[in-house]
Amino acid sequence: MEIRKIDDTISVAPQISVDDVAEAARLGFKTLVANRPDQEEFGQPPMSDIEAAAREVGLDWVYMPVESGNITDQDVDRFAPMIRDAEKPVLAFCRSGTRCTVLWALSAARETSAQEIFTKARNAGYDISGLAPRMAQQASEK
């Protein structure tokens, strides 16, 4: 499992396996967020199996599938309160971790400077500089 820490409240990861869930709990994560639709790719573990494993080890489970390359404002509107209210720290996953990072960045833009968001994402291995216009739009909706 490749975990990339964004900050003390959220980390992201590429697709996790059922076996990774217990390790996430052991590492101290409290909430597991799936931003990947079920059956997006052949061989992907069923989300119901990951959910069952999460519940078995006491993790809160949030299934919030988002289409890759098509994150809408409505997706951000759902993600923002979820991440704000989730028990921390959160581990969010999708195919590569990028989708989760973009969702976090767009929701964080409502309260955090773009430069701080870009830095945190870059430190986690994600270049989200192309999001600047959308982040500015989100910031205007504070």
Helices and strands as residue ranges (DSSP letters): E 4-5, E 10-13, H 18-26, E 31-34, H 47-56, E 60-63, H 73-85, E 90-93, H 98-108, H 114-123, G 129-131, H 132-139
